[in-house]
């Protein structure tokens, strides 16, 4: 049984900003960005332990999934009840995020 994938409000805003930026620069590119994210979200949901640990915290480690086509990183935690996406951001914009 797979766990639900929950996306934080902050991550949703980051996704929307990136989508709008890509669409404003090239029609259809934002849709390709969202399709790539959906593909990686499904991979994370199906195999939450697949990606490396970026940082350990008290409860659950934070894991890191680097998108292949776009320069974005997904940070998430794999808790007992769900997989929680914490952030989705451009890899060169917030290096200490």
C-alpha positions in Angstrom: 0.0 0.0 0.0 1.4 3.4 -1.0 1.3 6.3 1.3 -0.4 9.6 0.3 1.9 12.3 -1.2 1.3 15.7 0.5 2.7 18.9 -0.9 3.3 21.9 1.4 1.8 25.3 0.6 5.3 26.6 0.1 6.2 23.9 -2.4 2.9 24.5 -4.3 3.8 28.2 -4.6 7.3 27.4 -5.8 5.8 25.1 -8.4 3.3 27.7 -9.6 6.1 30.4 -9.8 8.3 28.0 -11.9 5.4 27.0 -14.1 4.4 30.6 -14.8 8.0 31.6 -15.5 8.5 28.7 -18.0 5.2 29.3 -19.7 5.9 33.0 -20.1 9.2 32.2 -21.8 8.0 29.4 -24.0 4.4 28.2 -24.4 4.1 24.6 -23.4 7.4 24.5 -21.4 5.5 25.0 -18.1 3.4 22.0 -18.9 6.5 20.0 -19.6 7.8 21.1 -16.2 4.7 20.0 -14.5 4.8 16.7 -16.3 8.3 16.1 -15.2 7.3 17.0 -11.6 4.4 14.6 -11.7 6.6 11.8 -13.0 9.1 12.4 -10.1 6.3 12.7 -7.5 5.0 9.3 -8.6 8.5 7.9 -8.3 8.8 9.4 -4.8 5.4 8.1 -3.8 6.0 4.6 -5.1 9.6 4.3 -3.9 10.1 6.9 -1.1 13.5 5.4 0.0 15.0 5.5 -3.5 16.5 9.0 -3.2 19.4 10.0 -1.0 19.2 11.6 2.4 20.1 15.2 2.3 19.7 16.1 5.9 18.7 14.3 9.1 16.4 15.8 11.6 14.9 14.6 14.9 12.0 12.7 13.4 12.5 11.9 9.7 15.4 12.4 7.3 14.9 15.0 4.5 15.5 13.3 1.2 16.5 14.9 -2.1 15.3 14.2 -5.7 17.0 16.1 -8.5 14.9 16.5 -11.6 16.6 15.3 -14.8 15.2 17.7 -17.3 14.8 20.9 -15.3 17.3 22.4 -12.8 15.0 21.8 -9.8 15.2 19.8 -6.6 12.4 18.2 -4.6 13.0 17.9 -0.9 10.7 15.5 1.0 10.3 13.5 4.2 9.0 10.0 4.4 7.0 9.7 7.6 5.0 6.7 8.8 1.7 7.9 7.4 2.7 10.0 4.3 5.4 11.3 2.0 5.6 15.1 2.5 7.0 17.4 -0.1 8.6 20.2 1.7 10.1 22.3 -1.1 10.6 22.4 -4.9 13.1 25.0 -6.0 15.6 26.0 -8.6 18.9 24.5 -7.8 20.9 27.7 -8.4 18.6 30.1 -6.7 18.6 29.1 -3.0 21.8 27.1 -2.4 21.4 27.3 1.4 17.6 26.7 1.4 
